[in-house]
């Protein structure tokens, strides 16, 4: 089993910033990527950003230039710095760990609400 501790969600005004943190522990073998997905009401879960253990990053087009992912290292932690937040960024954000067998593990999710 893999356990996650997520933090950093909350309510912020448009243009503001938040930083999400995620620490994974437990039976972790051969991490391939760690990352963040989000799911807004009535929409499918989508990839926000991911990072390999080698530091290669990938971002959704909608967040490029505003969000920065870091971590994904031997400490099994990943961070998401979110700047210039928009109303459409409102969603539940889920930490993801994918191992080298391409099995996915998910955190419990943290709510991010962008509203004036």
C-alpha positions as CSV (number, residue, x, y, z in Angstrom):
1,X,0.0,0.0,0.0
2,X,1.0,3.6,-0.7
3,X,0.0,6.4,1.6
4,X,-0.1,10.1,0.7
5,X,-0.1,13.3,2.7
6,X,-1.3,16.2,0.6
7,X,-1.5,19.8,1.7
8,X,-1.7,23.3,0.4
9,X,-5.2,23.6,-1.1
10,X,-7.6,26.4,-0.2
11,X,-9.4,29.5,-1.3
12,X,-7.6,32.2,-3.3
13,X,-8.6,35.2,-5.4
14,X,-7.9,35.3,-9.1
15,X,-4.3,36.2,-9.7
16,X,-3.2,34.7,-6.5
17,X,-0.9,31.8,-5.7
18,X,-0.9,28.5,-3.9
19,X,1.6,25.7,-3.3
20,X,0.5,22.1,-3.1
21,X,2.7,19.5,-1.4
22,X,2.5,15.7,-1.5
23,X,4.6,13.1,0.3
24,X,4.2,9.4,-0.5
25,X,5.2,6.5,1.7
26,X,4.8,2.8,2.0
27,X,5.4,0.0,-0.5
28,X,6.9,2.1,-3.2
29,X,9.1,0.4,-5.7
30,X,10.5,1.9,-8.9
31,X,8.9,5.3,-9.2
32,X,8.5,6.4,-12.8
33,X,6.7,9.7,-12.3
34,X,5.0,11.8,-9.7
35,X,2.5,14.4,-10.6
36,X,-0.8,16.3,-10.1
37,X,-4.1,15.7,-11.7
38,X,-7.3,17.7,-11.2
39,X,-11.0,17.1,-11.5
40,X,-13.6,19.9,-11.7
41,X,-17.3,19.2,-11.2
42,X,-18.8,17.5,-14.2
43,X,-15.4,17.1,-15.9
44,X,-13.0,14.2,-16.3
45,X,-9.8,14.0,-14.3
46,X,-6.9,15.6,-16.3
47,X,-3.2,15.8,-16.0
48,X,-1.9,19.1,-14.7
49,X,1.8,18.4,-14.4
50,X,4.2,15.5,-13.9
51,X,7.9,15.0,-13.2
52,X,10.1,11.9,-13.6
53,X,12.8,10.9,-11.1
54,X,15.2,12.3,-13.6
55,X,13.6,15.7,-13.4
56,X,11.8,15.7,-16.8
57,X,8.6,17.7,-16.5
58,X,5.4,17.8,-18.5
59,X,2.5,20.3,-18.2
60,X,-1.0,20.7,-19.5
61,X,-1.1,23.6,-22.0
62,X,-3.6,25.4,-19.8
63,X,-1.1,25.8,-17.0
64,X,2.2,26.3,-18.9
65,X,4.0,29.4,-17.7
66,X,1.9,29.6,-14.5
67,X,2.5,26.4,-12.7
68,X,5.8,24.8,-11.7
69,X,6.2,21.2,-10.6
70,X,9.3,20.1,-8.5
71,X,10.4,17.1,-6.5
72,X,9.7,13.6,-7.7
73,X,13.0,12.6,-6.2
74,X,14.2,9.9,-3.8
75,X,12.3,11.6,-1.0
76,X,9.0,10.6,-2.7
77,X,7.7,14.2,-2.6
78,X,6.3,16.4,-5.2
79,X,5.3,20.1,-5.1
80,X,3.1,22.2,-7.4
81,X,3.6,26.0,-7.3
82,X,0.6,27.6,-8.8
83,X,0.8,31.3,-9.8
84,X,-1.6,33.6,-11.6
85,X,-4.5,31.4,-10.7
86,X,-7.7,31.6,-12.7
87,X,-11.3,30.8,-11.8
88,X,-11.1,27.8,-14.2
89,X,-8.3,26.3,-12.1
90,X,-10.9,25.5,-9.5
91,X,-10.9,21.7,-8.9
92,X,-9.9,18.9,-6.6
93,X,-6.2,18.3,-7.1
94,X,-4.9,14.7,-6.8
95,X,-1.4,13.7,-6.2
96,X,-0.3,10.8,-8.4
97,X,2.5,8.3,-8.3
98,X,3.1,6.0,-11.2
99,X,5.7,3.2,-10.9
100,X,7.8,1.5,-13.5
101,X,5.1,-1.1,-14.0
102,X,2.8,1.8,-14.9
103,X,0.5,1.2,-11.9
104,X,-1.1,4.4,-10.6
105,X,-1.6,5.4,-6.9
106,X,-3.7,8.3,-5.9
107,X,-3.8,10.7,-3.0
108,X,-7.1,11.7,-1.4
109,X,-7.3,15.0,-3.1
110,X,-7.2,18.6,-2.0
111,X,-9.6,21.3,-3.0
112,X,-8.4,24.4,-4.8
113,X,-11.0,27.2,-5.2
114,X,-10.2,30.4,-7.1
115,X,-12.9,33.0,-6.6
116,X,-13.3,36.6,-5.9
